[in-house]
Amino acid sequence: MVKAMSLVPPCEFSVKELLPAMRSIIATKLVKDKGYPLYRAALLMGVTPAAVANYMNGKRGTAIKGIIEKDPSSWK
């Protein structure tokens, strides 16, 4: 039995990997660096406070977060 290769379209990768990683970075900066309360950060980001808590606790957006944070050129 031969398995077919599965190609992931760029839009699917963006939604499943890139956006959660960016949200995780933003949530961390808002809460830890800027001192915003969890609820205020959630309001600014357009997500629920539970989602912000999950981003902060590493339950969401961890797949490529380290790669994005290590590459300073990605923030320009």
PDB file with SEQRES, HELIX, SHEET and CRYST1 records, atoms N, CA, C and O in Angstrom:
SEQRES   1 A   76  MET VAL LYS ALA MET SER LEU VAL PRO PRO CYS GLU PHE          
SEQRES   2 A   76  SER VAL LYS GLU LEU LEU PRO ALA MET ARG SER ILE ILE          
SEQRES   3 A   76  ALA THR LYS LEU VAL LYS ASP LYS GLY TYR PRO LEU TYR          
SEQRES   4 A   76  ARG ALA ALA LEU LEU MET GLY VAL THR PRO ALA ALA VAL          
SEQRES   5 A   76  ALA ASN TYR MET ASN GLY LYS ARG GLY THR ALA ILE LYS          
SEQRES   6 A   76  GLY ILE ILE GLU LYS ASP PRO SER SER TRP LYS                  
HELIX    1 AA1 PRO A   10  PHE A   13  1                                   4    
HELIX    2 AA2 SER A   14  LEU A   18  3                                   5    
HELIX    3 AA3 LEU A   19  THR A   28  1                                  10    
HELIX    4 AA4 LYS A   29  ASP A   33  3                                   5    
HELIX    5 AA5 LEU A   38  MET A   45  1                                   8    
HELIX    6 AA6 PRO A   49  MET A   56  1                                   8    
HELIX    7 AA7 LYS A   65  LYS A   70  1                                   6    
HELIX    8 AA8 PRO A   72  TRP A   75  5                                   4    
CRYST1    1.000    1.000    1.000  90.00  90.00  90.00 P 1           1          
ATOM      1  N   MET A   1       0.840  -1.183   0.000  1.00  0.00           N  
ATOM      2  CA  MET A   1       0.000   0.000   0.000  1.00  0.00           C  
ATOM      3  C   MET A   1       0.885   1.246   0.000  1.00  0.00           C  
ATOM      4  O   MET A   1       1.773   1.382   0.841  1.00  0.00           O  
ATOM      5  N   VAL A   2       0.642   2.137  -0.931  1.00  0.00           N  
ATOM      6  CA  VAL A   2       1.422   3.361  -1.065  1.00  0.00           C  
ATOM      7  C   VAL A   2       0.630   4.520  -0.472  1.00  0.00           C  
ATOM      8  O   VAL A   2      -0.536   4.730  -0.806  1.00  0.00           O  
ATOM      9  N   LYS A   3       1.284   5.267   0.414  1.00  0.00           N  
ATOM     10  CA  LYS A   3       0.645   6.448   1.008  1.00  0.00           C  
ATOM     11  C   LYS A   3       0.859   7.647   0.097  1.00  0.00           C  
ATOM     12  O   LYS A   3       1.953   7.846  -0.429  1.00  0.00           O  
ATOM     13  N   ALA A   4      -0.165   8.426  -0.085  1.00  0.00           N  
ATOM     14  CA  ALA A   4      -0.054   9.640  -0.882  1.00  0.00           C  
ATOM     15  C   ALA A   4       0.544  10.755  -0.026  1.00  0.00           C  
ATOM     16  O   ALA A   4       0.234  10.881   1.159  1.00  0.00           O  
ATOM     17  N   MET A   5       1.397  11.551  -0.643  1.00  0.00           N  
ATOM     18  CA  MET A   5       1.962  12.691   0.073  1.00  0.00           C  
ATOM     19  C   MET A   5       0.904  13.753   0.266  1.00  0.00           C  
ATOM     20  O   MET A   5       0.075  13.996  -0.612  1.00  0.00           O  
ATOM     21  N   SER A   6       0.941  14.360   1.387  1.00  0.00           N  
ATOM     22  CA  SER A   6      -0.018  15.400   1.693  1.00  0.00           C  
ATOM     23  C   SER A   6       0.694  16.750   1.707  1.00  0.00           C  
ATOM     24  O   SER A   6       1.619  16.957   2.492  1.00  0.00           O  
ATOM     25  N   LEU A   7       0.279  17.637   0.870  1.00  0.00           N  
ATOM     26  CA  LEU A   7       0.836  18.981   0.843  1.00  0.00           C  
ATOM     27  C   LEU A   7      -0.101  19.918   1.582  1.00  0.00           C  
ATOM     28  O   LEU A   7      -1.317  19.875   1.395  1.00  0.00           O  
ATOM     29  N   VAL A   8       0.471  20.759   2.415  1.00  0.00           N  
ATOM     30  CA  VAL A   8      -0.324  21.703   3.191  1.00  0.00           C  
ATOM     31  C   VAL A   8      -0.278  23.054   2.479  1.00  0.00           C  
ATOM     32  O   VAL A   8       0.803  23.605   2.269  1.00  0.00           O  
ATOM     33  N   PRO A   9      -1.433  23.586   2.110  1.00  0.00           N  
ATOM     34  CA  PRO A   9      -1.443  24.896   1.461  1.00  0.00           C  
ATOM     35  C   PRO A   9      -0.944  25.980   2.425  1.00  0.00           C  
ATOM     36  O   PRO A   9      -1.113  25.850   3.638  1.00  0.00           O  
ATOM     37  N   PRO A  10      -0.337  27.038   1.901  1.00  0.00           N  
ATOM     38  CA  PRO A  10       0.180  28.104   2.764  1.00  0.00           C  
ATOM     39  C   PRO A  10      -0.877  28.720   3.681  1.00  0.00           C  
ATOM     40  O   PRO A  10      -0.576  29.078   4.820  1.00  0.00           O  
ATOM     41  N   CYS A  11      -2.101  28.843   3.198  1.00  0.00           N  
ATOM     42  CA  CYS A  11      -3.152  29.443   4.015  1.00  0.00           C  
ATOM     43  C   CYS A  11      -3.476  28.563   5.225  1.00  0.00           C  
ATOM     44  O   CYS A  11      -3.751  29.075   6.311  1.00  0.00           O  
ATOM     45  N   GLU A  12      -3.445  27.246   5.040  1.00  0.00           N  
ATOM     46  CA  GLU A  12      -3.717  26.332   6.156  1.00  0.00           C  
ATOM     47  C   GLU A  12      -2.587  26.378   7.176  1.00  0.00           C  
ATOM     48  O   GLU A  12      -2.835  26.351   8.382  1.00  0.00           O  
ATOM     49  N   PHE A  13      -1.353  26.447   6.700  1.00  0.00           N  
ATOM     50  CA  PHE A  13      -0.207  26.567   7.599  1.00  0.00           C  
ATOM     51  C   PHE A  13      -0.303  27.857   8.405  1.00  0.00           C  
ATOM     52  O   PHE A  13      -0.043  27.867   9.609  1.00  0.00           O  
ATOM     53  N   SER A  14      -0.678  28.947   7.734  1.00  0.00           N  
ATOM     54  CA  SER A  14      -0.791  30.235   8.414  1.00  0.00           C  
ATOM     55  C   SER A  14      -1.815  30.184   9.535  1.00  0.00           C  
ATOM     56  O   SER A  14      -1.563  30.675  10.635  1.00  0.00           O  
ATOM     57  N   VAL A  15      -2.952  29.600   9.260  1.00  0.00           N  
ATOM     58  CA  VAL A  15      -4.035  29.566  10.240  1.00  0.00           C  
ATOM     59  C   VAL A  15      -3.718  28.625  11.402  1.00  0.00           C  
ATOM     60  O   VAL A  15      -4.042  28.928  12.550  1.00  0.00           O  
ATOM     61  N   LYS A  16      -3.094  27.499  11.113  1.00  0.00           N  
ATOM     62  CA  LYS A  16      -2.865  26.494  12.155  1.00  0.00           C  
ATOM     63  C   LYS A  16      -1.566  26.696  12.934  1.00  0.00           C  
ATOM     64  O   LYS A  16      -1.480  26.291  14.093  1.00  0.00           O  
ATOM     65  N   GLU A  17      -0.569  27.306  12.328  1.00  0.00           N  
ATOM     66  CA  GLU A  17       0.734  27.417  12.979  1.00  0.00           C  
ATOM     67  C   GLU A  17       1.185  28.852  13.210  1.00  0.00           C  
ATOM     68  O   GLU A  17       1.555  29.209  14.329  1.00  0.00           O  
ATOM     69  N   LEU A  18       1.160  29.671  12.180  1.00  0.00           N  
ATOM     70  CA  LEU A  18       1.713  31.015  12.258  1.00  0.00           C  
ATOM     71  C   LEU A  18       0.879  31.955  13.129  1.00  0.00           C  
ATOM     72  O   LEU A  18       1.424  32.613  14.015  1.00  0.00           O  
ATOM     73  N   LEU A  19      -0.418  32.028  12.893  1.00  0.00           N  
ATOM     74  CA  LEU A  19      -1.261  32.935  13.680  1.00  0.00           C  
ATOM     75  C   LEU A  19      -1.263  32.621  15.171  1.00  0.00           C  
ATOM     76  O   LEU A  19      -1.122  33.542  15.976  1.00  0.00           O  
ATOM     77  N   PRO A  20      -1.417  31.358  15.574  1.00  0.00           N  
ATOM     78  CA  PRO A  20      -1.356  31.088  17.011  1.00  0.00           C  
ATOM     79  C   PRO A  20       0.002  31.453  17.632  1.00  0.00           C  
ATOM     80  O   PRO A  20       0.051  31.930  18.765  1.00  0.00           O  
ATOM     81  N   ALA A  21       1.083  31.236  16.910  1.00  0.00           N  
ATOM     82  CA  ALA A  21       2.399  31.597  17.434  1.00  0.00           C  
ATOM     83  C   ALA A  21       2.516  33.113  17.616  1.00  0.00           C  
ATOM     84  O   ALA A  21       3.027  33.584  18.632  1.00  0.00           O  
ATOM     85  N   MET A  22       2.046  33.860  16.639  1.00  0.00           N  
ATOM     86  CA  MET A  22       2.087  35.325  16.743  1.00  0.00           C  
ATOM     87  C   MET A  22       1.193  35.815  17.874  1.00  0.00           C  
ATOM     88  O   MET A  22       1.567  36.728  18.612  1.00  0.00           O  
ATOM     89  N   ARG A  23       0.018  35.217  18.014  1.00  0.00           N  
ATOM     90  CA  ARG A  23      -0.874  35.600  19.113  1.00  0.00           C  
ATOM     91  C   ARG A  23      -0.237  35.302  20.461  1.00  0.00           C  
ATOM     92  O   ARG A  23      -0.392  36.070  21.411  1.00  0.00           O  
ATOM     93  N   SER A  24       0.471  34.201  20.544  1.00  0.00           N  
ATOM     94  CA  SER A  24       1.145  33.835  21.784  1.00  0.00           C  
ATOM     95  C   SER A  24       2.204  34.873  22.149  1.00  0.00           C  
ATOM     96  O   SER A  24       2.312  35.277  23.306  1.00  0.00           O  
ATOM     97  N   ILE A  25       2.970  35.294  21.172  1.00  0.00           N  
ATOM     98  CA  ILE A  25       4.001  36.310  21.398  1.00  0.00           C  
ATOM     99  C   ILE A  25       3.367  37.630  21.810  1.00  0.00           C  
ATOM    100  O   ILE A  25       3.833  38.277  22.749  1.00  0.00           O  
ATOM    101  N   ILE A  26       2.315  38.032  21.119  1.00  0.00           N  
ATOM    102  CA  ILE A  26       1.635  39.296  21.428  1.00  0.00           C  
ATOM    103  C   ILE A  26       1.019  39.254  22.817  1.00  0.00           C  
ATOM    104  O   ILE A  26       1.141  40.215  23.577  1.00  0.00           O  
ATOM    105  N   ALA A  27       0.354  38.145  23.161  1.00  0.00           N  
ATOM    106  CA  ALA A  27      -0.262  38.013  24.481  1.00  0.00           C  
ATOM    107  C   ALA A  27       0.793  38.123  25.575  1.00  0.00           C  
ATOM    108  O   ALA A  27       0.581  38.797  26.583  1.00  0.00           O  
ATOM    109  N   THR A  28       1.914  37.470  25.377  1.00  0.00           N  
ATOM    110  CA  THR A  28       2.985  37.521  26.365  1.00  0.00           C  
ATOM    111  C   THR A  28       3.522  38.932  26.529  1.00  0.00           C  
ATOM    112  O   THR A  28       3.755  39.381  27.651  1.00  0.00           O  
ATOM    113  N   LYS A  29       3.719  39.631  25.426  1.00  0.00           N  
ATOM    114  CA  LYS A  29       4.228  41.002  25.498  1.00  0.00           C  
ATOM    115  C   LYS A  29       3.227  41.943  26.175  1.00  0.00           C  
ATOM    116  O   LYS A  29       3.619  42.797  26.971  1.00  0.00           O  
ATOM    117  N   LEU A  30       1.942  41.790  25.862  1.00  0.00           N  
ATOM    118  CA  LEU A  30       0.941  42.656  26.469  1.00  0.00           C  
ATOM    119  C   LEU A  30       0.835  42.441  27.979  1.00  0.00           C  
ATOM    120  O   LEU A  30       0.776  43.403  28.745  1.00  0.00           O  
ATOM    121  N   VAL A  31       0.810  41.182  28.399  1.00  0.00           N  
ATOM    122  CA  VAL A  31       0.594  40.883  29.809  1.00  0.00           C  
ATOM    123  C   VAL A  31       1.875  41.042  30.625  1.00  0.00           C  
ATOM    124  O   VAL A  31       1.868  41.703  31.664  1.00  0.00           O  
ATOM    125  N   LYS A  32       2.967  40.448  30.168  1.00  0.00           N  
ATOM    126  CA  LYS A  32       4.200  40.476  30.961  1.00  0.00           C  
ATOM    127  C   LYS A  32       4.979  41.778  30.807  1.00  0.00           C  
ATOM    128  O   LYS A  32       5.414  42.361  31.799  1.00  0.00           O  
ATOM    129  N   ASP A  33       5.156  42.234  29.573  1.00  0.00           N  
ATOM    130  CA  ASP A  33       5.986  43.420  29.346  1.00  0.00           C  
ATOM    131  C   ASP A  33       5.236  44.722  29.601  1.00  0.00           C  
ATOM    132  O   ASP A  33       5.781  45.645  30.207  1.00  0.00           O  
ATOM    133  N   LYS A  34       4.001  44.798  29.146  1.00  0.00           N  
ATOM    134  CA  LYS A  34       3.223  46.032  29.286  1.00  0.00           C  
ATOM    135  C   LYS A  34       2.394  46.072  30.563  1.00  0.00           C  
ATOM    136  O   LYS A  34       1.924  47.137  30.963  1.00  0.00           O  
ATOM    137  N   GLY A  35       2.212  44.922  31.207  1.00  0.00           N  
ATOM    138  CA  GLY A  35       1.465  44.883  32.462  1.00  0.00           C  
ATOM    139  C   GLY A  35      -0.047  44.939  32.310  1.00  0.00           C  
ATOM    140  O   GLY A  35      -0.754  45.262  33.265  1.00  0.00           O  
ATOM    141  N   TYR A  36      -0.546  44.630  31.127  1.00  0.00           N  
ATOM    142  CA  TYR A  36      -1.992  44.646  30.912  1.00  0.00           C  
ATOM    143  C   TYR A  36      -2.639  43.461  31.637  1.00  0.00           C  
ATOM    144  O   TYR A  36      -2.060  42.376  31.689  1.00  0.00           O  
ATOM    145  N   PRO A  37      -3.825  43.664  32.190  1.00  0.00           N  
ATOM    146  CA  PRO A  37      -4.554  42.524  32.742  1.00  0.00           C  
ATOM    147  C   PRO A  37      -4.959  41.570  31.608  1.00  0.00           C  
ATOM    148  O   PRO A  37      -5.081  41.974  30.452  1.00  0.00           O  
ATOM    149  N   LEU A  38      -5.160  40.323  31.962  1.00  0.00           N  
ATOM    150  CA  LEU A  38      -5.525  39.293  30.994  1.00  0.00           C  
ATOM    151  C   LEU A  38      -6.759  39.695  30.182  1.00  0.00           C  
ATOM    152  O   LEU A  38      -6.802  39.505  28.967  1.00  0.00           O  
ATOM    153  N   TYR A  39      -7.752  40.247  30.861  1.00  0.00           N  
ATOM    154  CA  TYR A  39      -9.005  40.622  30.186  1.00  0.00           C  
ATOM    155  C   TYR A  39      -8.796  41.760  29.193  1.00  0.00           C  
ATOM    156  O   TYR A  39      -9.401  41.767  28.121  1.00  0.00           O  
ATOM    157  N   ARG A  40      -7.952  42.713  29.538  1.00  0.00           N  
ATOM    158  CA  ARG A  40      -7.671  43.831  28.636  1.00  0.00           C  
ATOM    159  C   ARG A  40      -6.908  43.337  27.401  1.00  0.00           C  
ATOM    160  O   ARG A  40      -7.207  43.746  26.279  1.00  0.00           O  
ATOM    161  N   ALA A  41      -5.934  42.465  27.610  1.00  0.00           N  
ATOM    162  CA  ALA A  41      -5.179  41.901  26.489  1.00  0.00           C  
ATOM    163  C   ALA A  41      -6.108  41.127  25.560  1.00  0.00           C  
ATOM    164  O   ALA A  41      -5.990  41.214  24.338  1.00  0.00           O  
ATOM    165  N   ALA A  42      -7.036  40.366  26.150  1.00  0.00           N  
ATOM    166  CA  ALA A  42      -7.989  39.597  25.344  1.00  0.00           C  
ATOM    167  C   ALA A  42      -8.870  40.526  24.518  1.00  0.00           C  
ATOM    168  O   ALA A  42      -9.141  40.256  23.348  1.00  0.00           O  
ATOM    169  N   LEU A  43      -9.311  41.607  25.122  1.00  0.00           N  
ATOM    170  CA  LEU A  43     -10.151  42.576  24.416  1.00  0.00           C  
ATOM    171  C   LEU A  43      -9.394  43.203  23.252  1.00  0.00           C  
ATOM    172  O   LEU A  43      -9.935  43.331  22.154  1.00  0.00           O  
ATOM    173  N   LEU A  44      -8.157  43.588  23.485  1.00  0.00           N  
ATOM    174  CA  LEU A  44      -7.343  44.197  22.426  1.00  0.00           C  
ATOM    175  C   LEU A  44      -7.049  43.230  21.281  1.00  0.00           C  
ATOM    176  O   LEU A  44      -6.982  43.627  20.118  1.00  0.00           O  
ATOM    177  N   MET A  45      -6.876  41.956  21.629  1.00  0.00           N  
ATOM    178  CA  MET A  45      -6.541  40.955  20.614  1.00  0.00           C  
ATOM    179  C   MET A  45      -7.759  40.366  19.926  1.00  0.00           C  
ATOM    180  O   MET A  45      -7.626  39.721  18.886  1.00  0.00           O  
ATOM    181  N   GLY A  46      -8.938  40.576  20.482  1.00  0.00           N  
ATOM    182  CA  GLY A  46     -10.149  40.029  19.885  1.00  0.00           C  
ATOM    183  C   GLY A  46     -10.337  38.551  20.132  1.00  0.00           C  
ATOM    184  O   GLY A  46     -10.952  37.851  19.328  1.00  0.00           O  
ATOM    185  N   VAL A  47      -9.805  38.074  21.252  1.00  0.00           N  
ATOM    186  CA  VAL A  47      -9.960  36.671  21.640  1.00  0.00           C  
ATOM    187  C   VAL A  47     -10.504  36.624  23.069  1.00  0.00           C  
ATOM    188  O   VAL A  47     -10.645  37.661  23.717  1.00  0.00           O  
ATOM    189  N   THR A  48     -10.803  35.435  23.551  1.00  0.00           N  
ATOM    190  CA  THR A  48     -11.322  35.295  24.900  1.00  0.00           C  
ATOM    191  C   THR A  48     -10.177  35.334  25.915  1.00  0.00           C  
ATOM    192  O   THR A  48      -9.031  35.039  25.574  1.00  0.00           O  
ATOM    193  N   PRO A  49     -10.490  35.699  27.164  1.00  0.00           N  
ATOM    194  CA  PRO A  49      -9.457  35.652  28.200  1.00  0.00           C  
ATOM    195  C   PRO A  49      -8.884  34.245  28.380  1.00  0.00           C  
ATOM    196  O   PRO A  49      -7.704  34.094  28.697  1.00  0.00           O  
ATOM    197  N   ALA A  50      -9.703  33.223  28.181  1.00  0.00           N  
ATOM    198  CA  ALA A  50      -9.216  31.844  28.273  1.00  0.00           C  
ATOM    199  C   ALA A  50      -8.173  31.567  27.189  1.00  0.00           C  
ATOM    200  O   ALA A  50      -7.189  30.869  27.437  1.00  0.00           O  
ATOM    201  N   ALA A  51      -8.384  32.107  26.000  1.00  0.00           N  
ATOM    202  CA  ALA A  51      -7.415  31.927  24.918  1.00  0.00           C  
ATOM    203  C   ALA A  51      -6.088  32.603  25.277  1.00  0.00           C  
ATOM    204  O   ALA A  51      -5.020  32.038  25.040  1.00  0.00           O  
ATOM    205  N   VAL A  52      -6.154  33.802  25.844  1.00  0.00           N  
ATOM    206  CA  VAL A  52      -4.931  34.498  26.258  1.00  0.00           C  
ATOM    207  C   VAL A  52      -4.211  33.684  27.329  1.00  0.00           C  
ATOM    208  O   VAL A  52      -2.987  33.558  27.294  1.00  0.00           O  
ATOM    209  N   ALA A  53      -4.958  33.135  28.274  1.00  0.00           N  
ATOM    210  CA  ALA A  53      -4.360  32.301  29.321  1.00  0.00           C  
ATOM    211  C   ALA A  53      -3.686  31.075  28.704  1.00  0.00           C  
ATOM    212  O   ALA A  53      -2.599  30.684  29.131  1.00  0.00           O  
ATOM    213  N   ASN A  54      -4.319  30.476  27.716  1.00  0.00           N  
ATOM    214  CA  ASN A  54      -3.718  29.318  27.038  1.00  0.00           C  
ATOM    215  C   ASN A  54      -2.446  29.706  26.283  1.00  0.00           C  
ATOM    216  O   ASN A  54      -1.478  28.947  26.273  1.00  0.00           O  
ATOM    217  N   TYR A  55      -2.442  30.879  25.653  1.00  0.00           N  
ATOM    218  CA  TYR A  55      -1.234  31.353  24.982  1.00  0.00           C  
ATOM    219  C   TYR A  55      -0.124  31.590  26.004  1.00  0.00           C  
ATOM    220  O   TYR A  55       1.031  31.246  25.755  1.00  0.00           O  
ATOM    221  N   MET A  56      -0.463  32.165  27.132  1.00  0.00           N  
ATOM    222  CA  MET A  56       0.518  32.457  28.177  1.00  0.00           C  
ATOM    223  C   MET A  56       1.080  31.176  28.807  1.00  0.00           C  
ATOM    224  O   MET A  56       2.261  31.122  29.151  1.00  0.00           O  
ATOM    225  N   ASN A  57       0.245  30.154  28.957  1.00  0.00           N  
ATOM    226  CA  ASN A  57       0.656  28.905  29.594  1.00  0.00           C  
ATOM    227  C   ASN A  57       1.281  27.907  28.622  1.00  0.00           C  
ATOM    228  O   ASN A  57       1.651  26.802  29.019  1.00  0.00           O  
ATOM    229  N   GLY A  58       1.398  28.288  27.358  1.00  0.00           N  
ATOM    230  CA  GLY A  58       2.029  27.413  26.383  1.00  0.00           C  
ATOM    231  C   GLY A  58       1.148  26.284  25.881  1.00  0.00           C  
ATOM    232  O   GLY A  58       1.650  25.290  25.356  1.00  0.00           O  
ATOM    233  N   LYS A  59      -0.163  26.427  26.039  1.00  0.00           N  
ATOM    234  CA  LYS A  59      -1.077  25.394  25.548  1.00  0.00           C  
ATOM    235  C   LYS A  59      -1.504  25.647  24.105  1.00  0.00           C  
ATOM    236  O   LYS A  59      -2.068  24.766  23.455  1.00  0.00           O  
ATOM    237  N   ARG A  60      -1.237  26.835  23.614  1.00  0.00           N  
ATOM    238  CA  ARG A  60      -1.535  27.190  22.228  1.00  0.00           C  
ATOM    239  C   ARG A  60      -0.354  27.943  21.652  1.00  0.00           C  
ATOM    240  O   ARG A  60       0.368  28.634  22.371  1.00  0.00           O  
ATOM    241  N   GLY A  61      -0.164  27.806  20.362  1.00  0.00           N  
ATOM    242  CA  GLY A  61       0.815  28.625  19.646  1.00  0.00           C  
ATOM    243  C   GLY A  61       2.268  28.333  19.933  1.00  0.00           C  
ATOM    244  O   GLY A  61       3.103  29.233  19.846  1.00  0.00           O  
ATOM    245  N   THR A  62       2.596  27.094  20.275  1.00  0.00           N  
ATOM    246  CA  THR A  62       3.977  26.793  20.632  1.00  0.00           C  
ATOM    247  C   THR A  62       4.786  26.145  19.504  1.00  0.00           C  
ATOM    248  O   THR A  62       6.008  26.037  19.606  1.00  0.00           O  
ATOM    249  N   ALA A  63       4.128  25.721  18.452  1.00  0.00           N  
ATOM    250  CA  ALA A  63       4.807  24.942  17.410  1.00  0.00           C  
ATOM    251  C   ALA A  63       5.997  25.678  16.797  1.00  0.00           C  
ATOM    252  O   ALA A  63       7.083  25.106  16.704  1.00  0.00           O  
ATOM    253  N   ILE A  64       5.823  26.912  16.385  1.00  0.00           N  
ATOM    254  CA  ILE A  64       6.924  27.640  15.735  1.00  0.00           C  
ATOM    255  C   ILE A  64       7.266  28.937  16.456  1.00  0.00           C  
ATOM    256  O   ILE A  64       7.990  29.773  15.915  1.00  0.00           O  
ATOM    257  N   LYS A  65       6.758  29.110  17.660  1.00  0.00           N  
ATOM    258  CA  LYS A  65       7.000  30.333  18.419  1.00  0.00           C  
ATOM    259  C   LYS A  65       8.493  30.583  18.623  1.00  0.00           C  
ATOM    260  O   LYS A  65       8.961  31.711  18.465  1.00  0.00           O  
ATOM    261  N   GLY A  66       9.239  29.539  18.972  1.00  0.00           N  
ATOM    262  CA  GLY A  66      10.679  29.678  19.195  1.00  0.00           C  
ATOM    263  C   GLY A  66      11.416  30.135  17.957  1.00  0.00           C  
ATOM    264  O   GLY A  66      12.351  30.931  18.043  1.00  0.00           O  
ATOM    265  N   ILE A  67      11.004  29.641  16.816  1.00  0.00           N  
ATOM    266  CA  ILE A  67      11.644  30.027  15.548  1.00  0.00           C  
ATOM    267  C   ILE A  67      11.389  31.504  15.271  1.00  0.00           C  
ATOM    268  O   ILE A  67      12.298  32.226  14.862  1.00  0.00           O  
ATOM    269  N   ILE A  68      10.172  31.950  15.488  1.00  0.00           N  
ATOM    270  CA  ILE A  68       9.821  33.353  15.236  1.00  0.00           C  
ATOM    271  C   ILE A  68      10.578  34.268  16.196  1.00  0.00           C  
ATOM    272  O   ILE A  68      11.084  35.314  15.788  1.00  0.00           O  
ATOM    273  N   GLU A  69      10.656  33.881  17.466  1.00  0.00           N  
ATOM    274  CA  GLU A  69      11.329  34.724  18.460  1.00  0.00           C  
ATOM    275  C   GLU A  69      12.835  34.800  18.228  1.00  0.00           C  
ATOM    276  O   GLU A  69      13.450  35.819  18.542  1.00  0.00           O  
ATOM    277  N   LYS A  70      13.440  33.746  17.686  1.00  0.00           N  
ATOM    278  CA  LYS A  70      14.888  33.732  17.455  1.00  0.00           C  
ATOM    279  C   LYS A  70      15.292  34.532  16.227  1.00  0.00           C  
ATOM    280  O   LYS A  70      16.442  34.957  16.127  1.00  0.00           O  
ATOM    281  N   ASP A  71      14.381  34.745  15.297  1.00  0.00           N  
ATOM    282  CA  ASP A  71      14.706  35.418  14.053  1.00  0.00           C  
ATOM    283  C   ASP A  71      14.277  36.881  14.122  1.00  0.00           C  
ATOM    284  O   ASP A  71      13.104  37.186  13.908  1.00  0.00           O  
ATOM    285  N   PRO A  72      15.208  37.794  14.416  1.00  0.00           N  
ATOM    286  CA  PRO A  72      14.829  39.212  14.539  1.00  0.00           C  
ATOM    287  C   PRO A  72      14.352  39.829  13.221  1.00  0.00           C  
ATOM    288  O   PRO A  72      13.632  40.827  13.237  1.00  0.00           O  
ATOM    289  N   SER A  73      14.739  39.256  12.094  1.00  0.00           N  
ATOM    290  CA  SER A  73      14.318  39.811  10.807  1.00  0.00           C  
ATOM    291  C   SER A  73      12.818  39.598  10.570  1.00  0.00           C  
ATOM    292  O   SER A  73      12.225  40.284   9.737  1.00  0.00           O  
ATOM    293  N   SER A  74      12.203  38.660  11.291  1.00  0.00           N  
ATOM    294  CA  SER A  74      10.778  38.418  11.104  1.00  0.00           C  
ATOM    295  C   SER A  74       9.926  39.511  11.733  1.00  0.00           C  
ATOM    296  O   SER A  74       8.722  39.574  11.486  1.00  0.00           O  
ATOM    297  N   TRP A  75      10.539  40.379  12.551  1.00  0.00           N  
ATOM    298  CA  TRP A  75       9.785  41.457  13.218  1.00  0.00           C  
ATOM    299  C   TRP A  75       9.871  42.778  12.479  1.00  0.00           C  
ATOM    300  O   TRP A  75       9.312  43.775  12.935  1.00  0.00           O  
ATOM    301  N   LYS A  76      10.556  42.805  11.350  1.00  0.00           N  
ATOM    302  CA  LYS A  76      10.698  44.078  10.611  1.00  0.00           C  
ATOM    303  C   LYS A  76       9.549  44.278   9.671  1.00  0.00           C  
ATOM    304  O   LYS A  76       9.495  45.287   8.967  1.00  0.00           O  
TER     305      LYS A  76                                                      
END                                                                             
